Structures are given as structure tokens and as C-alpha cells.
Amino acid sequence: MDVELNVTLVTFGGFAELHKYRYLYFVVIFTLYILILCCNSTIVCLIWTHKTFHEPMYIFIAALLINSVLYSMTIYPKLLSDVLSEKQIISYPLCVFQGFSYYTSGGSEFLLLAAMAYDRYVSICKPLQYPVIMNRITIYVCLILAWLIPAFETSVLGVLYSNVKLCSFTLTGIFCNNSIYKLQCVPSVTISIYGVVTLINLVLLPMLFILFTYIRILRISYHCCRETRRKALKTCLPHLLVLVNFSCFIFFDIIIVRLDSDLSKTLRLTLTFQSILFHPLLNPIIYGLKMNEIFKHIKILLCQTTRVPLLQGNLGWTEAYNNDFLNNVAPFIRLDGPHEPKLIINSNRALES
């Protein structure tokens, strides 16, 4: 019996001259994808394996880097497949799911940054109460809420989008994001209002909390000694850089995509690539270079990986040298005292040689 499947397909129309630069796109995207996975995974493994990193700040950093990996896995596999395909299409349910995953990881990023800001506030402003406030239960609650709250709010938005009637089937981007809004026949007031509420809950409120927290930290540090101010600024700077970096990409996604500004396809593609390629790669670079303890362990790891091949390559020479030493040099060495080795001539061995 023949079964007909009524599947709504959506076309990605954001690629510029894909037929001409198809393989260049693939090589660049694949290379950056591997770098993102390796860089984020390396720091996460360092934090996981070293007990000195089993502290709230480093646990939140590991969660943030894991979130970057999930963010990349939402986009990259499908993007690499589209680059090599003749038609860049996706079913509408999968498109909604990709948008749900994309904005869930984005919301989790802001909530994790808010948790990290609170951790720094307690550490610097309330150091005596820090072990009591930032205990294991607090850390677990922050991590669970940072992933569950965005997942719940964006899932409701996904359900609303799955029930709308479509009149357009071509997206201006290269993956499913806020541009799904333009596919509707009639713009939904419910989706617009709920989208604004979600934006306030997942982006605006965490950003205000983060800014308020760091302002409090700077005000309290200002009245302390110079060394305390330097440590506070050095600790908070990586978090602020990540916040500014990700906020710029989110505002691009919301403002440029939603307002449908008159951007050329090439410029729109370039800005989109910056948001999906460089943001997950900047997180491990910022934390790897700015956090001294992580940077020290990365250097140790790199030194170990470069020394192992050299030791393996020189193993045969080392064994040959040891054998030659035992056969030719050792017979001429005698210990006259406990700490006075002397080189003597063994006449019998000399005659034999």
C-alpha cells in the first residue's frame, strides 16, 4: 500500500555563490568545527580531571564550554550537509526543533553567565560566607535551572510555531532562527508577545543582573587595596568579555533578522558566520588565556604532547647508548668512597679490548 507523506520543506536562501565556493565553505566550516570541539573539550577535561579545579567558578566555566559545544552541534552538522548538497532544504518540524535548540543554548549562556557573576560577587564581597552560600547544592540548582528554564520557555514558543500556517517557504538565513517568523501568512500576535516575554526573561533580566553584580564588585573593590582591585578586575574581565561578545551576536540575530533590514546577501552571510563560527571558539580562547590556572595546565599539556614523540623517537638511541655505556665505560669506574667515584684503568679489560 502506498503511503503519501505530507512534509513541508523549507529552503535556505542565505548562501552566496554556493556553487562556486562549495568546497571552500566546507573546508573552512569543518576546520572551525573541529577546533571548537577540541578547544572546548580540552578545557572541560582539564577541569574534570584536576581536583584543584573542582570549585564553583571552574565548574560554571566547564558548563559554559559544554553549552558552546551543544550550540555548535545544533548548527554545524546540518550546515556541513547543506554545503555539499545540491538543495539546501529542511523539513519544517526539524526547522522548528533546530530553532528551539539554538535559542535554548543561547538562553542557557546568559543564565550561566549570571550564575558566574553571582559566584564572583559572593567570592569577592562576602568571602567569609562563600563556602556556606556556594555549596554543592547551590551549584547543582544553578546548573539545572540554567538549562531547564530556557528549554521550557523556548519549547512553548516551538509549539506555537508548529501550529501556524505558512505562506512562504524560503528563509533568508543559512539555518533556522528568528527568521521563521517571516514564513507565516499572518503574523501571530501571540508569538510576538510571548517572544518579547522570553527575550526579557532569558536575555534582558540576566544582563541587568550581571551588570548590577559587577558594578557592586567594582564599587566594593574600589575601597580596598590595589592588589584586591587588580585581582577582582582580572577575575571578572573574562566573564565580561564573553558577555559582550555573545550579546552582540544575540542583538544581531534579533534586530537584523527580525527587522528585515536591507542587507546584501554577502554581508548578511558574513555576519551570520561570525555569530555561529567565532562565538563558540572565543569562549575557550578567552578563558584559556585569561585564567592563569587553566593557562598553566594547558601549557603543561602541550609540553607533554610534544615531548612524548621525541622520547619515543629517541628510545632506540637511548637503549643503544645505555648498552654501550655498560659495556665500555662501567668497567673503568670504581667507587673508592661513598661519594668519590674515580675513573681507573682495568688492565684486563683493556687488554681484552
N, C-alpha and C positions, 0 to 999 in steps of 0.2 A: 504494500500500500504506500503510495507516495504521500509524503508529509511536506507541506509548504511551511517554511519558516518566514514569518514577517518580522524582519530585523531592520531597524532604522540605522542607516550608516551615515556617519559624519565625516566630512573631508577636511583635512588640514591644509589650509591655503597660505600658510605663513612662510614657506620655504622660498628662497630667492635663487633662481637658476640652479635648481637641484640636479637637473640632468647634466649640467656642465661640471659641477663641483661635487658630485655624489660621493666619490671615494675620498676626497679631501675632507668633506664633512665627517665621514665615518671614521677616518684615522684620528682626527682631532678630538671628536667626541669620545671615542673609545679610549684614547690615551688619557684624557682627563678623567674619565670614569674610573679607570684603573688607579690613577693617582688618588682620587677621592677615597676609594675603598681602602687603599694601602695606608694612606696617611692617617685617616680616622681610626682604622683598626689598630695601627701600631700604638697610638697613644692610649686607646682603650685597653689594649693588652698590657701595656706598662702599668696603668693604674690598677688593673685587675691582679697582676702577679706580684706587685710590690706592696707590702703591708704599710710602708710609710705613706702611701697614697690613699689609704683607707680612711679618709677624712671627708667631711661633708662637701667641702669645696671641690675636691678632685672627683668625688662621686657625681656631683652635678655636672662637672666638665665631661666626664665619661658619658653621662646620659645625653648631654647636648651633642656630642660627636656621634653617638648611636642614632640620634634623631636626624643628623645630617646624612647618615648612610641611608636611612629609611626614606628621607626626602629625595635622595638621588635615585633609589631603586623604584620610586614611583614614576619617574620620568624617563630615565636613561634606556632601559631595555626596549620600551616601545619606540623611543626616538631612534635608536640604532636600527631597529627593524624597519621603520618608515624610510630612513635614509636609503636603504638598499632595495626598497620596494618600488614598483612602478606607480602604485597608487597609495597615497598616504590617507588611509581611512581607518575608522574605528566605529564599533557599534555604540549606539547612544547609551545603553546601560553601562558599558565599560568606560565610556567617557565621563559619565556622572561619577563612577567609582574612582577614576583617576583624579577628578577634581576634589572629591571627598578626601582622598589620601593626601593630596597636595596641601590642602588647607588645614587638615588635621596636624600634619607635621609643622606647618607654619605657625599655627596657634600654640602648639607644644613648645616651639622655640621661644616664644615670648614668655610663656609661663615658667619655663626652666630658667630663663634669664632673670625673671622676677624672684624665683626661689634663690638663685645665686646672689642677687642683690641683698635679699633679707639675711642670708648667711653671712655676707661681708659686714652688714650693719651690726648684727649681733656680735660678731667676732671683734670688731673694732670699737664699737660703742658700749658693749656690755660684756667685756671679756670674762668677768668672774661668773656670769650666768650662762656663758656659752655652752659648756658641757651639758647643762641641765636642759636648756632650750633646744639646742640642735642635737638631740639624741637620735637613736636609730629609728624610733617610731616616727618622729617628725620628718626625717629624711624619706622614709617609705611613703608617708602620706603625701608629701610634696611631689614625689615622682609619680605616684599613681594618679593624683589629681591633674598633674601637668599633661598626662596623656589621655585621661578619661574625659575631662571637660571638653577639650576641642573635638574629640571623637563624637561625643554626644551631640554637641551643637551643630557640627557640620553634617552629621547623619540626618538630622531633621531637615536641613537645607537640601540634602540629597534626595530625600523623599519628596519634597516639594518640587524639585526639578524633574523628577521622574514622572510626574503626572501632568506636565504641561504639554500643550500642543505645539508642534514645531512647524514653521513655515520656511525656514532657511536651514540648509544642511552643510554649510561651509564655514569653518572657523577661520579667523584671521591669524591665529597663532599656530604654534607647532605642537602644542599639547593642550589638554582640556583644563582650562582655568576659568576665570571670571567671564571670559568671552562667550560661555554657554548662554549667558543672559540674552545675547542678541539673536539666538536661534528661535525665540518664542514668537508666535504670531502676534500675541498681545502681551505687553509687559505686565507681569504679575505684581500687583501692589503688595501682596502677602510676602512674596520672595524679596522684594525691595526692602520692606520694613524689617523683616527678620534678618536680612543680610546686614543692615545697619546695626541692629542689636548685637549680632555676632561679632561684627567688627569692633564695636565698643568693648564687648566682654573679653575678646581674645587679643586685641591689639592696643586699643587706647588706654584702658584701665591698667594693664600690666606696664605699659610705657610710663604712665603717670606715677605709678608706684615705684618703678625703678629710678626715675628722675628724683622723686622725693627722697628715696633712700640714700642715693649718692650725694644729694645736697646736704642731707643730715650728716653723712660721714665726713664730707669736706668741712662743714662748719665745726664739728667736734675736733677734727684733726688740726684745724687752723689754730686752736688754742693749746695744742700740745707742742712738744718739741719738734725740731726739724727732722729728726730721724723718723719719728712717728708719722709725720706728714708724707715723707718720702715713701715709707712702706705702704701707707694707705693708698697713695696715688699709684704705686707700682702694682698693687694687688687689684685695684679697681679698673685700671686702664684697659686690660684685655677684654673685660666684660663690656665696657663702654664701646670699644671698637667693634665688637661683634653686634651690639645693639644698633649702632649707627649703620653698619653695613647691611644688616638684614632689614632694617626699617626702610632704607632707600629702595630696596628691591620690592618690598611689600607695597609701598606707595606707588611705585611704577606699575605694579600689577593692578592695583585698584583704580588709580586715576587715569592712566593712559588707556588701559583696556576698556574700562567702563565708559569713559567719555568719548571713545572712538575718535581721537584726535587725528588730524591729517598727517600722519607719519608715513614716509615711504616704507615699502616692504623691507628694503635692506636695513634701514635704521631700526625698524621695529624688531627685525630678526636679531640684529646686533645687541640691542638692549635685552631681549629675551635670553639670549645666550649668556650674557653677563649675569643674569639673575639665577639661572639654573646651573651654570658651569662653575662660576668663581665663588659663589657664596659657600657651598659645601667644602670647597678647597681652602678657603680663607680661615675657617674655624680652626682646623688643626695647625695651620701655619701660625696664626696669632697666638694660640695657647702654647704651641711648641717653642716659639721664640721668646715670648714674653714671660712665661712662667719658668723661673730659673731651675726648679727641681725637675720639671719634666724635660727641659732642655738638656740638663746634665745627663739624665738617663738615656736620652736619645743619642747623645754623643758617645756614651759608653757602648750602646747597642751598635752604632755604626762602626766604632773601632773594633768591636768583636767580630763583626761580619767581614771586615777587611783583613783581619789577622788570620782567621781560620784558613782561607785558601792559601795564604803564604806558608803557614805551618804545614799544611798538607802537601804543598808542592816541594817543600824543603825537607820532608820527612826522610826520604831516601838518602839525601846528602847527610842529614844528621846521624842516621844509623851508621853510614859508612865512616863518618868522622869518629864516632864513638868506638867502632871496632878497630880503626887504625890507631886510636889513642891507647886502647887496652893492649894491643899487640906490640907497639913500638915505643910508647913513652912510659907507660906504667912500670915496666921492669926497671927503669932507671931512677925511680923515685923511692926514697926511703924516709920514714919518719924517725928522726933521732930523738925527738922530744914530742910532747903532746901538742905543741903549736909551732914546731920548727921543721917543716918539710925541707929536705935537701935533695938536690939532684946529684946522684952518684953514677959511676960507670960500672955496670955489671959486665965484668970481663968475659964471663962465659957466654952471655947473650950476645955481646958484641962480636965475639969470635964466630958464634954460630951465624950471625947475620953477614 
